[in-house]
Amino acid sequence: MVKDYVADLIISLKNGSDSRKESIVFPYSKFGLAVAETLERVGYVKGVSKKGKKISRFLEIKLVYVDSKPKISGVERVSRFSKRVYYGVRDLRSVRNGFGSLILSTTKGIMSDSEARKEKTGGEALFKIW
């Protein structure tokens, strides 16, 4: 059975914010760090730090709350193992009328839909967050 790292990460973020946790801990990977840093740039997480040494490394992701309500109210996985979804720069549309973000894996790295429009690049749509 293959584990979906991205789905596990976004569900952990959603569940952690729903249960009003200050931060979540997630197993480290370079890809996970890039996704978390993108979420930090967009404003869905407060901070990302790498903890531990060698084999027991993990990410500590601090969650954002606005007026004691979680900033993350929903997530949706777009591209899956069974069906990959790719968007060109012309296909990028706003998520939830601009109140959400689409996170993409592009040739220039992991970025949000607004960053991809500025860079004029498309890529694999990983997930939507609002």
N, C-alpha and C positions, 0 to 999 in steps of 0.2 A: 504494500500500500504506500502510495506517495503522499507526503504531507505538503499542504499548500501553505508555505511560509507567509505569504502576503495576507491570505485570508485569516490565518491565526493572529497576525499582528493587528489587523484592523478590528477584528472582533474583540481582541484584548483591550484595545484602546476604547472601543465603544462600551464594553462591560465595565472597565475601570472608571470611566467618566460617569456612567449610570449609577455606580455604587459610591460615587463621590471620593474616590481615592486621590491622594495627592500625586502619586506617580505609579507607574507599572514597571515591572521587570520582565524582560524578554530575552531569549537567547541571542547572542551576538552573531551577526554576519555583516559583511560589507554592504550587501544589498539592503538589509534591514536598516543599517545606519544611514544609507543614502535616502531611503524612504522617510525615515524619521526626521532627518535634517530638512527635507523638502516640506514636510508637515510643519516644521518649526518656522520656516520662511513664510509659509502661507498664513500661519497664526493659529493652527489647531493644537499645537503643543508648545509648552513654555521653554523646555530645554531638553537636550539629549546628552547623555554622558555614557562613556564606555567604562565599565567596571570589571574587576577581576583580572586574572592572569592566565595566560596560555589556554588550557582546555576549559576552564570554568569562567570564560568571559560572558558578560551579558550587557544589555542596554538598559539604562534606567531612563525612562521617558516621563517627564513631568507634564501633567495635564493642565489645561486652561479652563477656568470658570469665569463667566461673566454674570455679575449680580447673583452669585451663588447658583447659577444654572450652568450645566456643562456646555462648552462650546461645540462639542461633537454630539449631534443629536441623531445622526444616521450615517450608515456606510453601506455601500453596495459594491460587490466584486463584479467587475465587467469582464475581463479576460480570464479564462480558466484553462486548465490543462487540455480539456476536451475541445474547447473552442476559443481560439485566440482572436482578439478583436484589435484591429489596427485603424488608426485615424490619420489622415493627411492633415496638413495645416488648414485646409479649407473646410474640413469636416468637423473641426472643433467648435462645439456649441457650449453656451454657458450652462452650468448645472444649477437647478433650482432658481432660475432667473438671476443668476449672479451671486446667490447666497451660498453656493457650494463650490467645490473644486473637483476637477478630474485630474488624477495623478497618472502621468505617462512615463513609460520607459523609452527614452529616445537615444539616438546615437550620441547625443551630447550629455547624456546622463539622465537621472530621474528628475522630472520637473512637473510643475502644475500646468494646467491648460493655458493660463494667462502668460506664464513664462515661455511656453512653447510657441504661442502666437507671436510674442516679441522676437523670439529666435527664428521664426519662420520654419519650424520643423514639426513633423508628426512622429508617431510612434505607437507602441502597444499601450492600450488603455488598461491600466492596472485596476483602479477602483475609483469610485465617486465617494466624496465625503461632504457632509453638510452639517 
